[in-house]
Amino acid sequence: MQPYSHYMGLKIIHEQIIEEAQNRNRFSSEEQDVHKQNWLQSVGALFAHLNAITAHKPKTATSPSCD
């Protein structure tokens, strides 16, 4: 995946994390457990995208040596 795809993935995951956090307050404890699990999966996906973005960092040119 290209970095742009990872950034878009981050945006979508960020929205999911917010939605799951908001949903935790609206449901019974059993339903909250499901939403907590979804939230944890979203956070895991967030870190996977961050790691992928870091792996795609552009390589910097080496400075010429001064002789």
PDB file of N, CA, C and O in Angstrom:
ATOM      1  N   MET A   1       0.829  -1.179   0.000  1.00  0.00           N
ATOM      2  CA  MET A   1       0.000   0.000   0.000  1.00  0.00           C
ATOM      3  C   MET A   1       0.877   1.248   0.000  1.00  0.00           C
ATOM      4  O   MET A   1       1.942   1.264   0.618  1.00  0.00           O
ATOM      5  N   GLN A   2       0.443   2.254  -0.669  1.00  0.00           N
ATOM      6  CA  GLN A   2       1.161   3.520  -0.702  1.00  0.00           C
ATOM      7  C   GLN A   2       0.813   4.335   0.546  1.00  0.00           C
ATOM      8  O   GLN A   2      -0.227   4.103   1.163  1.00  0.00           O
ATOM      9  N   PRO A   3       1.667   5.281   0.922  1.00  0.00           N
ATOM     10  CA  PRO A   3       1.402   6.081   2.120  1.00  0.00           C
ATOM     11  C   PRO A   3       0.035   6.757   2.111  1.00  0.00           C
ATOM     12  O   PRO A   3      -0.622   6.819   3.151  1.00  0.00           O
ATOM     13  N   TYR A   4      -0.413   7.269   0.954  1.00  0.00           N
ATOM     14  CA  TYR A   4      -1.718   7.934   0.909  1.00  0.00           C
ATOM     15  C   TYR A   4      -2.821   6.981   1.338  1.00  0.00           C
ATOM     16  O   TYR A   4      -3.738   7.376   2.058  1.00  0.00           O
ATOM     17  N   SER A   5      -2.741   5.735   0.903  1.00  0.00           N
ATOM     18  CA  SER A   5      -3.743   4.740   1.287  1.00  0.00           C
ATOM     19  C   SER A   5      -3.733   4.537   2.794  1.00  0.00           C
ATOM     20  O   SER A   5      -4.787   4.376   3.409  1.00  0.00           O
ATOM     21  N   HIS A   6      -2.552   4.545   3.384  1.00  0.00           N
ATOM     22  CA  HIS A   6      -2.465   4.379   4.832  1.00  0.00           C
ATOM     23  C   HIS A   6      -3.065   5.583   5.551  1.00  0.00           C
ATOM     24  O   HIS A   6      -3.733   5.426   6.573  1.00  0.00           O
ATOM     25  N   TYR A   7      -2.829   6.783   5.023  1.00  0.00           N
ATOM     26  CA  TYR A   7      -3.412   7.968   5.649  1.00  0.00           C
ATOM     27  C   TYR A   7      -4.936   7.926   5.571  1.00  0.00           C
ATOM     28  O   TYR A   7      -5.613   8.281   6.536  1.00  0.00           O
ATOM     29  N   MET A   8      -5.477   7.499   4.444  1.00  0.00           N
ATOM     30  CA  MET A   8      -6.933   7.375   4.325  1.00  0.00           C
ATOM     31  C   MET A   8      -7.439   6.299   5.287  1.00  0.00           C
ATOM     32  O   MET A   8      -8.489   6.457   5.909  1.00  0.00           O
ATOM     33  N   GLY A   9      -6.688   5.215   5.402  1.00  0.00           N
ATOM     34  CA  GLY A   9      -7.047   4.169   6.357  1.00  0.00           C
ATOM     35  C   GLY A   9      -7.069   4.713   7.774  1.00  0.00           C
ATOM     36  O   GLY A   9      -7.955   4.373   8.558  1.00  0.00           O
ATOM     37  N   LEU A  10      -6.100   5.555   8.109  1.00  0.00           N
ATOM     38  CA  LEU A  10      -6.066   6.163   9.436  1.00  0.00           C
ATOM     39  C   LEU A  10      -7.299   7.016   9.682  1.00  0.00           C
ATOM     40  O   LEU A  10      -7.871   6.994  10.772  1.00  0.00           O
ATOM     41  N   LYS A  11      -7.707   7.765   8.669  1.00  0.00           N
ATOM     42  CA  LYS A  11      -8.884   8.630   8.816  1.00  0.00           C
ATOM     43  C   LYS A  11     -10.126   7.793   9.106  1.00  0.00           C
ATOM     44  O   LYS A  11     -10.911   8.123   9.995  1.00  0.00           O
ATOM     45  N   ILE A  12     -10.297   6.723   8.361  1.00  0.00           N
ATOM     46  CA  ILE A  12     -11.460   5.848   8.548  1.00  0.00           C
ATOM     47  C   ILE A  12     -11.409   5.192   9.923  1.00  0.00           C
ATOM     48  O   ILE A  12     -12.416   5.144  10.630  1.00  0.00           O
ATOM     49  N   ILE A  13     -10.239   4.690  10.301  1.00  0.00           N
ATOM     50  CA  ILE A  13     -10.096   4.033  11.601  1.00  0.00           C
ATOM     51  C   ILE A  13     -10.343   5.030  12.726  1.00  0.00           C
ATOM     52  O   ILE A  13     -10.977   4.690  13.725  1.00  0.00           O
ATOM     53  N   HIS A  14      -9.850   6.254  12.576  1.00  0.00           N
ATOM     54  CA  HIS A  14     -10.071   7.287  13.589  1.00  0.00           C
ATOM     55  C   HIS A  14     -11.566   7.509  13.799  1.00  0.00           C
ATOM     56  O   HIS A  14     -12.024   7.621  14.936  1.00  0.00           O
ATOM     57  N   GLU A  15     -12.324   7.573  12.712  1.00  0.00           N
ATOM     58  CA  GLU A  15     -13.771   7.744  12.811  1.00  0.00           C
ATOM     59  C   GLU A  15     -14.415   6.555  13.519  1.00  0.00           C
ATOM     60  O   GLU A  15     -15.335   6.732  14.317  1.00  0.00           O
ATOM     61  N   GLN A  16     -13.933   5.336  13.229  1.00  0.00           N
ATOM     62  CA  GLN A  16     -14.466   4.142  13.880  1.00  0.00           C
ATOM     63  C   GLN A  16     -14.177   4.163  15.377  1.00  0.00           C
ATOM     64  O   GLN A  16     -15.034   3.792  16.180  1.00  0.00           O
ATOM     65  N   ILE A  17     -12.983   4.591  15.753  1.00  0.00           N
ATOM     66  CA  ILE A  17     -12.615   4.648  17.168  1.00  0.00           C
ATOM     67  C   ILE A  17     -13.526   5.616  17.911  1.00  0.00           C
ATOM     68  O   ILE A  17     -14.002   5.309  19.005  1.00  0.00           O
ATOM     69  N   ILE A  18     -13.768   6.775  17.326  1.00  0.00           N
ATOM     70  CA  ILE A  18     -14.651   7.760  17.954  1.00  0.00           C
ATOM     71  C   ILE A  18     -16.062   7.197  18.079  1.00  0.00           C
ATOM     72  O   ILE A  18     -16.695   7.325  19.128  1.00  0.00           O
ATOM     73  N   GLU A  19     -16.554   6.576  17.011  1.00  0.00           N
ATOM     74  CA  GLU A  19     -17.902   6.011  17.030  1.00  0.00           C
ATOM     75  C   GLU A  19     -18.032   4.931  18.102  1.00  0.00           C
ATOM     76  O   GLU A  19     -19.016   4.913  18.842  1.00  0.00           O
ATOM     77  N   GLU A  20     -17.063   4.042  18.194  1.00  0.00           N
ATOM     78  CA  GLU A  20     -17.117   2.980  19.196  1.00  0.00           C
ATOM     79  C   GLU A  20     -17.049   3.554  20.609  1.00  0.00           C
ATOM     80  O   GLU A  20     -17.728   3.063  21.511  1.00  0.00           O
ATOM     81  N   ALA A  21     -16.237   4.584  20.806  1.00  0.00           N
ATOM     82  CA  ALA A  21     -16.143   5.209  22.128  1.00  0.00           C
ATOM     83  C   ALA A  21     -17.478   5.839  22.516  1.00  0.00           C
ATOM     84  O   ALA A  21     -17.893   5.750  23.672  1.00  0.00           O
ATOM     85  N   GLN A  22     -18.148   6.470  21.564  1.00  0.00           N
ATOM     86  CA  GLN A  22     -19.447   7.071  21.838  1.00  0.00           C
ATOM     87  C   GLN A  22     -20.500   5.997  22.092  1.00  0.00           C
ATOM     88  O   GLN A  22     -21.381   6.181  22.932  1.00  0.00           O
ATOM     89  N   ASN A  23     -20.418   4.886  21.379  1.00  0.00           N
ATOM     90  CA  ASN A  23     -21.398   3.816  21.531  1.00  0.00           C
ATOM     91  C   ASN A  23     -21.299   3.124  22.882  1.00  0.00           C
ATOM     92  O   ASN A  23     -22.292   2.583  23.369  1.00  0.00           O
ATOM     93  N   ARG A  24     -20.133   3.129  23.490  1.00  0.00           N
ATOM     94  CA  ARG A  24     -19.963   2.443  24.767  1.00  0.00           C
ATOM     95  C   ARG A  24     -20.903   2.986  25.829  1.00  0.00           C
ATOM     96  O   ARG A  24     -21.302   2.247  26.729  1.00  0.00           O
ATOM     97  N   ASN A  25     -21.260   4.241  25.747  1.00  0.00           N
ATOM     98  CA  ASN A  25     -22.114   4.847  26.761  1.00  0.00           C
ATOM     99  C   ASN A  25     -23.596   4.623  26.496  1.00  0.00           C
ATOM    100  O   ASN A  25     -24.419   4.942  27.354  1.00  0.00           O
ATOM    101  N   ARG A  26     -23.959   4.091  25.351  1.00  0.00           N
ATOM    102  CA  ARG A  26     -25.365   3.983  24.964  1.00  0.00           C
ATOM    103  C   ARG A  26     -25.973   2.604  25.177  1.00  0.00           C
ATOM    104  O   ARG A  26     -27.193   2.459  25.101  1.00  0.00           O
ATOM    105  N   PHE A  27     -25.158   1.589  25.439  1.00  0.00           N
ATOM    106  CA  PHE A  27     -25.657   0.229  25.412  1.00  0.00           C
ATOM    107  C   PHE A  27     -25.468  -0.484  26.740  1.00  0.00           C
ATOM    108  O   PHE A  27     -24.757  -0.004  27.623  1.00  0.00           O
ATOM    109  N   SER A  28     -26.119  -1.642  26.869  1.00  0.00           N
ATOM    110  CA  SER A  28     -25.982  -2.473  28.064  1.00  0.00           C
ATOM    111  C   SER A  28     -24.544  -2.964  28.193  1.00  0.00           C
ATOM    112  O   SER A  28     -23.749  -2.829  27.263  1.00  0.00           O
ATOM    113  N   SER A  29     -24.219  -3.525  29.335  1.00  0.00           N
ATOM    114  CA  SER A  29     -22.833  -3.951  29.571  1.00  0.00           C
ATOM    115  C   SER A  29     -22.388  -5.021  28.580  1.00  0.00           C
ATOM    116  O   SER A  29     -21.229  -5.018  28.165  1.00  0.00           O
ATOM    117  N   GLU A  30     -23.277  -5.937  28.187  1.00  0.00           N
ATOM    118  CA  GLU A  30     -22.905  -6.966  27.206  1.00  0.00           C
ATOM    119  C   GLU A  30     -22.610  -6.330  25.851  1.00  0.00           C
ATOM    120  O   GLU A  30     -21.635  -6.686  25.188  1.00  0.00           O
ATOM    121  N   GLU A  31     -23.451  -5.397  25.448  1.00  0.00           N
ATOM    122  CA  GLU A  31     -23.229  -4.708  24.177  1.00  0.00           C
ATOM    123  C   GLU A  31     -21.980  -3.828  24.256  1.00  0.00           C
ATOM    124  O   GLU A  31     -21.263  -3.666  23.269  1.00  0.00           O
ATOM    125  N   GLN A  32     -21.726  -3.262  25.437  1.00  0.00           N
ATOM    126  CA  GLN A  32     -20.525  -2.450  25.610  1.00  0.00           C
ATOM    127  C   GLN A  32     -19.272  -3.287  25.415  1.00  0.00           C
ATOM    128  O   GLN A  32     -18.277  -2.804  24.875  1.00  0.00           O
ATOM    129  N   ASP A  33     -19.316  -4.551  25.858  1.00  0.00           N
ATOM    130  CA  ASP A  33     -18.167  -5.438  25.669  1.00  0.00           C
ATOM    131  C   ASP A  33     -17.864  -5.625  24.187  1.00  0.00           C
ATOM    132  O   ASP A  33     -16.702  -5.637  23.779  1.00  0.00           O
ATOM    133  N   VAL A  34     -18.923  -5.772  23.381  1.00  0.00           N
ATOM    134  CA  VAL A  34     -18.741  -5.925  21.932  1.00  0.00           C
ATOM    135  C   VAL A  34     -18.127  -4.649  21.357  1.00  0.00           C
ATOM    136  O   VAL A  34     -17.200  -4.711  20.548  1.00  0.00           O
ATOM    137  N   HIS A  35     -18.640  -3.508  21.771  1.00  0.00           N
ATOM    138  CA  HIS A  35     -18.112  -2.239  21.266  1.00  0.00           C
ATOM    139  C   HIS A  35     -16.672  -2.017  21.729  1.00  0.00           C
ATOM    140  O   HIS A  35     -15.856  -1.465  20.991  1.00  0.00           O
ATOM    141  N   LYS A  36     -16.362  -2.449  22.954  1.00  0.00           N
ATOM    142  CA  LYS A  36     -14.982  -2.328  23.439  1.00  0.00           C
ATOM    143  C   LYS A  36     -14.053  -3.182  22.585  1.00  0.00           C
ATOM    144  O   LYS A  36     -12.954  -2.749  22.237  1.00  0.00           O
ATOM    145  N   GLN A  37     -14.488  -4.392  22.247  1.00  0.00           N
ATOM    146  CA  GLN A  37     -13.674  -5.267  21.400  1.00  0.00           C
ATOM    147  C   GLN A  37     -13.472  -4.639  20.020  1.00  0.00           C
ATOM    148  O   GLN A  37     -12.368  -4.674  19.476  1.00  0.00           O
ATOM    149  N   ASN A  38     -14.537  -4.066  19.456  1.00  0.00           N
ATOM    150  CA  ASN A  38     -14.425  -3.383  18.162  1.00  0.00           C
ATOM    151  C   ASN A  38     -13.451  -2.212  18.254  1.00  0.00           C
ATOM    152  O   ASN A  38     -12.651  -1.980  17.347  1.00  0.00           O
ATOM    153  N   TRP A  39     -13.531  -1.482  19.360  1.00  0.00           N
ATOM    154  CA  TRP A  39     -12.650  -0.341  19.565  1.00  0.00           C
ATOM    155  C   TRP A  39     -11.202  -0.804  19.631  1.00  0.00           C
ATOM    156  O   TRP A  39     -10.326  -0.196  19.017  1.00  0.00           O
ATOM    157  N   LEU A  40     -10.945  -1.883  20.375  1.00  0.00           N
ATOM    158  CA  LEU A  40      -9.579  -2.406  20.487  1.00  0.00           C
ATOM    159  C   LEU A  40      -9.050  -2.876  19.133  1.00  0.00           C
ATOM    160  O   LEU A  40      -7.874  -2.681  18.824  1.00  0.00           O
ATOM    161  N   GLN A  41      -9.912  -3.491  18.330  1.00  0.00           N
ATOM    162  CA  GLN A  41      -9.496  -3.915  16.991  1.00  0.00           C
ATOM    163  C   GLN A  41      -9.160  -2.703  16.127  1.00  0.00           C
ATOM    164  O   GLN A  41      -8.199  -2.731  15.358  1.00  0.00           O
ATOM    165  N   SER A  42      -9.949  -1.645  16.253  1.00  0.00           N
ATOM    166  CA  SER A  42      -9.688  -0.423  15.489  1.00  0.00           C
ATOM    167  C   SER A  42      -8.362   0.203  15.903  1.00  0.00           C
ATOM    168  O   SER A  42      -7.603   0.681  15.059  1.00  0.00           O
ATOM    169  N   VAL A  43      -8.086   0.198  17.205  1.00  0.00           N
ATOM    170  CA  VAL A  43      -6.817   0.745  17.684  1.00  0.00           C
ATOM    171  C   VAL A  43      -5.654  -0.094  17.148  1.00  0.00           C
ATOM    172  O   VAL A  43      -4.624   0.452  16.753  1.00  0.00           O
ATOM    173  N   GLY A  44      -5.821  -1.418  17.134  1.00  0.00           N
ATOM    174  CA  GLY A  44      -4.791  -2.288  16.570  1.00  0.00           C
ATOM    175  C   GLY A  44      -4.557  -1.988  15.100  1.00  0.00           C
ATOM    176  O   GLY A  44      -3.416  -1.957  14.640  1.00  0.00           O
ATOM    177  N   ALA A  45      -5.640  -1.767  14.362  1.00  0.00           N
ATOM    178  CA  ALA A  45      -5.525  -1.426  12.938  1.00  0.00           C
ATOM    179  C   ALA A  45      -4.844  -0.072  12.768  1.00  0.00           C
ATOM    180  O   ALA A  45      -4.062   0.124  11.838  1.00  0.00           O
ATOM    181  N   LEU A  46      -5.141   0.854  13.664  1.00  0.00           N
ATOM    182  CA  LEU A  46      -4.509   2.170  13.624  1.00  0.00           C
ATOM    183  C   LEU A  46      -2.991   2.036  13.728  1.00  0.00           C
ATOM    184  O   LEU A  46      -2.253   2.651  12.959  1.00  0.00           O
ATOM    185  N   PHE A  47      -2.535   1.231  14.682  1.00  0.00           N
ATOM    186  CA  PHE A  47      -1.094   1.051  14.842  1.00  0.00           C
ATOM    187  C   PHE A  47      -0.478   0.322  13.654  1.00  0.00           C
ATOM    188  O   PHE A  47       0.663   0.602  13.287  1.00  0.00           O
ATOM    189  N   ALA A  48      -1.200  -0.591  13.059  1.00  0.00           N
ATOM    190  CA  ALA A  48      -0.690  -1.279  11.868  1.00  0.00           C
ATOM    191  C   ALA A  48      -0.469  -0.279  10.734  1.00  0.00           C
ATOM    192  O   ALA A  48       0.542  -0.343  10.035  1.00  0.00           O
ATOM    193  N   HIS A  49      -1.416   0.647  10.553  1.00  0.00           N
ATOM    194  CA  HIS A  49      -1.267   1.674   9.517  1.00  0.00           C
ATOM    195  C   HIS A  49      -0.110   2.618   9.854  1.00  0.00           C
ATOM    196  O   HIS A  49       0.659   2.999   8.971  1.00  0.00           O
ATOM    197  N   LEU A  50       0.012   2.993  11.125  1.00  0.00           N
ATOM    198  CA  LEU A  50       1.117   3.872  11.511  1.00  0.00           C
ATOM    199  C   LEU A  50       2.462   3.207  11.247  1.00  0.00           C
ATOM    200  O   LEU A  50       3.393   3.854  10.767  1.00  0.00           O
ATOM    201  N   ASN A  51       2.566   1.928  11.556  1.00  0.00           N
ATOM    202  CA  ASN A  51       3.806   1.199  11.281  1.00  0.00           C
ATOM    203  C   ASN A  51       4.087   1.147   9.786  1.00  0.00           C
ATOM    204  O   ASN A  51       5.236   1.279   9.364  1.00  0.00           O
ATOM    205  N   ALA A  52       3.047   0.956   8.987  1.00  0.00           N
ATOM    206  CA  ALA A  52       3.223   0.903   7.536  1.00  0.00           C
ATOM    207  C   ALA A  52       3.663   2.260   6.991  1.00  0.00           C
ATOM    208  O   ALA A  52       4.505   2.329   6.096  1.00  0.00           O
ATOM    209  N   ILE A  53       3.096   3.331   7.529  1.00  0.00           N
ATOM    210  CA  ILE A  53       3.487   4.675   7.089  1.00  0.00           C
ATOM    211  C   ILE A  53       4.952   4.914   7.437  1.00  0.00           C
ATOM    212  O   ILE A  53       5.711   5.441   6.624  1.00  0.00           O
ATOM    213  N   THR A  54       5.339   4.531   8.626  1.00  0.00           N
ATOM    214  CA  THR A  54       6.727   4.699   9.050  1.00  0.00           C
ATOM    215  C   THR A  54       7.667   3.915   8.144  1.00  0.00           C
ATOM    216  O   THR A  54       8.760   4.382   7.823  1.00  0.00           O
ATOM    217  N   ALA A  55       7.250   2.741   7.739  1.00  0.00           N
ATOM    218  CA  ALA A  55       8.081   1.913   6.859  1.00  0.00           C
ATOM    219  C   ALA A  55       8.242   2.546   5.482  1.00  0.00           C
ATOM    220  O   ALA A  55       9.222   2.275   4.788  1.00  0.00           O
ATOM    221  N   HIS A  56       7.284   3.394   5.078  1.00  0.00           N
ATOM    222  CA  HIS A  56       7.320   4.026   3.755  1.00  0.00           C
ATOM    223  C   HIS A  56       7.966   5.406   3.783  1.00  0.00           C
ATOM    224  O   HIS A  56       7.862   6.153   2.810  1.00  0.00           O
ATOM    225  N   LYS A  57       8.629   5.756   4.882  1.00  0.00           N
ATOM    226  CA  LYS A  57       9.259   7.078   4.939  1.00  0.00           C
ATOM    227  C   LYS A  57      10.214   7.234   3.761  1.00  0.00           C
ATOM    228  O   LYS A  57      10.987   6.323   3.465  1.00  0.00           O
ATOM    229  N   PRO A  58      10.165   8.379   3.091  1.00  0.00           N
ATOM    230  CA  PRO A  58      11.079   8.575   1.965  1.00  0.00           C
ATOM    231  C   PRO A  58      12.524   8.572   2.453  1.00  0.00           C
ATOM    232  O   PRO A  58      12.846   9.094   3.520  1.00  0.00           O
ATOM    233  N   LYS A  59      13.351   7.988   1.666  1.00  0.00           N
ATOM    234  CA  LYS A  59      14.770   7.942   2.014  1.00  0.00           C
ATOM    235  C   LYS A  59      15.384   9.301   1.707  1.00  0.00           C
ATOM    236  O   LYS A  59      15.133   9.889   0.655  1.00  0.00           O
ATOM    237  N   THR A  60      16.181   9.783   2.629  1.00  0.00           N
ATOM    238  CA  THR A  60      16.833  11.069   2.407  1.00  0.00           C
ATOM    239  C   THR A  60      18.165  10.835   1.715  1.00  0.00           C
ATOM    240  O   THR A  60      18.838   9.828   1.933  1.00  0.00           O
ATOM    241  N   ALA A  61      18.517  11.783   0.888  1.00  0.00           N
ATOM    242  CA  ALA A  61      19.797  11.681   0.173  1.00  0.00           C
ATOM    243  C   ALA A  61      20.927  11.883   1.172  1.00  0.00           C
ATOM    244  O   ALA A  61      20.818  12.686   2.099  1.00  0.00           O
ATOM    245  N   THR A  62      21.978  11.168   0.978  1.00  0.00           N
ATOM    246  CA  THR A  62      23.125  11.331   1.875  1.00  0.00           C
ATOM    247  C   THR A  62      23.862  12.608   1.518  1.00  0.00           C
ATOM    248  O   THR A  62      23.975  12.973   0.348  1.00  0.00           O
ATOM    249  N   SER A  63      24.353  13.269   2.529  1.00  0.00           N
ATOM    250  CA  SER A  63      25.100  14.510   2.305  1.00  0.00           C
ATOM    251  C   SER A  63      26.462  14.179   1.717  1.00  0.00           C
ATOM    252  O   SER A  63      27.087  13.192   2.103  1.00  0.00           O
ATOM    253  N   PRO A  64      26.919  15.000   0.788  1.00  0.00           N
ATOM    254  CA  PRO A  64      28.261  14.743   0.239  1.00  0.00           C
ATOM    255  C   PRO A  64      29.302  14.960   1.329  1.00  0.00           C
ATOM    256  O   PRO A  64      29.177  15.865   2.154  1.00  0.00           O
ATOM    257  N   SER A  65      30.296  14.147   1.320  1.00  0.00           N
ATOM    258  CA  SER A  65      31.341  14.285   2.343  1.00  0.00           C
ATOM    259  C   SER A  65      32.251  15.457   1.994  1.00  0.00           C
ATOM    260  O   SER A  65      32.516  15.733   0.824  1.00  0.00           O
ATOM    261  N   CYS A  66      32.714  16.126   3.017  1.00  0.00           N
ATOM    262  CA  CYS A  66      33.640  17.248   2.816  1.00  0.00           C
ATOM    263  C   CYS A  66      35.056  16.711   2.883  1.00  0.00           C
ATOM    264  O   CYS A  66      35.454  16.122   3.888  1.00  0.00           O
ATOM    265  N   ASP A  67      35.805  16.909   1.837  1.00  0.00           N
ATOM    266  CA  ASP A  67      37.195  16.414   1.809  1.00  0.00           C
ATOM    267  C   ASP A  67      38.156  17.503   2.165  1.00  0.00           C
ATOM    268  O   ASP A  67      39.365  17.274   2.194  1.00  0.00           O
TER     269      ASP A  67
END
